[in-house]
């Protein structure tokens, strides 16, 4: 099987949408269930899933199914320049007030998932690297 060539145009198009940037901001350094993303962004599950599929095709996120739950995490692109752009974009978003507000809502959902009907029984976000996840937010 031939290795798929990295599509730089698709990569930049994926970063050119506010909803997809907000999703990347929330995923950060953790693996997170779609249900948390739907709850925090207040958008429909099909819409969030379409954006996540776009990010997956662009090579920016990876997905894993566990029972009925879909989990997503950041996947660094194989292209060194694209990986650098993605790291810089994620760092910039950590400093943006609107993105910080999204993360604060995620932190609230992590600390009190029972207050959110859509999160009933949902697995908590788990750190991929050294930080992130609900445990680090509480």
C-alpha positions in Angstrom: 0.0 0.0 0.0 1.5 3.4 -1.0 1.8 6.1 1.6 -0.7 8.9 1.1 0.9 12.2 0.2 0.3 15.1 2.7 -2.2 17.6 1.3 -1.0 21.0 2.4 -4.0 22.8 0.8 -6.5 20.6 2.8 -4.4 21.2 5.9 -4.7 25.0 5.7 -8.4 24.8 4.7 -9.0 22.7 7.8 -7.4 25.5 9.9 -9.5 28.1 8.1 -12.7 27.5 10.0 -13.6 28.8 13.4 -15.5 25.7 14.5 -12.6 23.5 13.6 -10.1 25.8 15.4 -12.4 25.7 18.5 -12.4 21.9 18.3 -8.6 21.7 18.1 -8.4 24.1 21.1 -10.7 21.8 23.2 -9.0 18.6 22.2 -5.5 20.1 23.1 -3.3 17.5 24.7 -6.0 15.0 25.5 -8.2 12.4 24.0 -11.8 13.6 24.3 -15.2 12.1 23.5 -17.3 13.9 20.9 -20.1 14.3 23.4 -18.0 16.9 25.3 -17.3 18.8 22.2 -21.0 18.9 21.3 -21.9 20.1 24.8 -19.2 22.8 25.0 -19.7 24.2 21.5 -23.5 24.0 21.7 -23.8 22.6 18.2 -25.4 19.5 16.8 -23.6 16.1 17.0 -23.7 15.7 13.2 -22.2 19.1 12.6 -19.4 18.5 15.1 -18.8 15.1 13.6 -18.5 16.6 10.0 -15.9 19.1 11.2 -14.0 16.3 13.0 -14.1 14.2 9.9 -12.6 17.2 7.9 -9.8 17.5 10.5 -9.2 13.7 10.3 -9.0 13.8 6.5 -6.5 16.7 6.8 -4.4 14.6 9.1 -4.8 16.8 12.1 -6.8 14.5 14.4 -7.1 10.8 14.9 -10.2 8.9 16.1 -10.8 5.9 18.2 -14.1 4.1 18.9 -14.8 2.6 22.3 -18.2 1.1 22.4 -20.7 3.8 21.4 -18.2 6.6 22.2 -15.9 8.2 19.6 -12.7 9.8 21.0 -10.5 12.3 19.2 -6.9 13.5 19.8 -4.5 15.7 17.9 -2.4 14.0 15.4 0.7 15.9 14.3 1.0 16.0 10.5 3.9 14.1 8.9 5.0 17.3 7.2 7.5 19.1 9.5 6.3 22.6 8.3 2.7 21.7 8.9 3.4 20.2 12.3 5.2 23.5 13.2 2.2 25.5 12.0 -0.2 23.4 14.0 1.9 23.6 17.2 2.1 27.4 16.8 -1.7 27.6 16.2 -2.4 25.6 19.3 -0.1 27.8 21.3 -1.7 30.9 20.0 -5.2 29.6 20.9 -4.1 28.9 24.5 -3.6 32.7 24.8 -6.9 33.7 23.0 -9.7 34.9 25.4 -12.5 33.2 23.4 -10.6 29.9 23.3 -9.9 30.2 27.0 -13.6 30.6 27.6 -14.3 27.3 25.7 -11.7 25.6 27.8 -13.2 27.0 31.0 -16.6 25.5 30.0 -14.9 22.2 29.3 -13.3 22.4 32.8 -16.7 23.0 34.3 -18.2 20.1 32.4 -15.3 17.9 33.5 -15.8 18.8 37.2 -19.6 18.4 37.1 -20.6 16.0 34.2 -23.8 15.1 36.0 -25.1 18.6 35.4 -24.9 18.0 31.6 -27.5 15.5 30.4 -25.6 14.8 27.2 -22.6 13.7 29.2 -24.4 11.1 31.3 -22.1 8.0 31.3 -19.6 9.6 28.9 -15.9 8.8 29.5 -13.9 11.8 30.8 -11.2 13.3 28.6 -7.9 11.6 29.2 -4.4 13.1 28.9 -2.4 12.1 25.8 0.8 13.7 26.9 1.9 15.0 30.3 -1.1 17.4 30.9 -4.7 17.8 30.0 -7.8 15.8 30.7 -10.4 16.3 33.3 -8.0 15.2 36.1 -5.7 18.1 35.3 -8.5 20.6 35.1 -10.3 19.8 38.3 
